[in-house]
Amino acid sequence: MAPASKNIVEGAVCAVIGIGLALFTQDVHIPVVTLAKVGMVLIAVGGIQLLYGVYQAFSARSVE
């Protein structure tokens, strides 16, 4: 798998998992962190990784 498509897939999966955590775990209480906040972090990280994968894909096409 090319690095760009790998980053796109991983970013999308991470963002979807983060959205699920942010939406459906607001009533779950864990002593140190809340799962909703972990979901927000996963959304941010997944979005950044997704954008980086798209950047890699477009920069590879412009070189060819």
N, C-alpha and C positions, 0 to 999 in steps of 0.2 A: 504494500500500500504506500502510495506517495506521501511524503510528509504533510503536504497541504491538505489532502483529503483526510488523513489521519487526524490532524488538528481540528478540522471541521466536524468530523464525527464525534470526537471526544468532547469538543466544546458544546455541541448540541445535546449530547447525552447528559453532560454535567449540568447544563442549564435546565433541562427537563426535570432532572432529579431535584435540583434546587427549587424549581417552581412547585413541585409536589410537596417538598418539605415545608416551604413557606406557606402554602395554602392549607395543608391538612394537619399540621402538627402544632397549632397555636395553643392547644389546651394541654400539651404534654410538657411536664415540668421536670427538668433534669437539674441537679444542684449547681453545676458550673455554667453551662450555656443553655440557651433555648434552641430547639431544633429549627424554629422559624428563622432565627438569626443565622444559623448554619446554612439554611436554605438561601438566604439572601447573599451570603458569601459565595456559595456555589453558583448562583445565578451570575454574579459579577465575574467570577473566574471563568465560567463557561462562556460568557459573552466575549471576554477578552481573548480567549483561546479560539473561539469561532471567528472573530474578526482577524486574528493573526493568520489563521488558515486561509481565509479569503484573500488576504494580502499576499500570502505566499503563492496562491494559485494565480493571481493576476500578475505578480511580478515575474513568475516563471513563464507566463505566456508572452510578456512583453520582450523577454530576452530572446525567445525563439524567433 
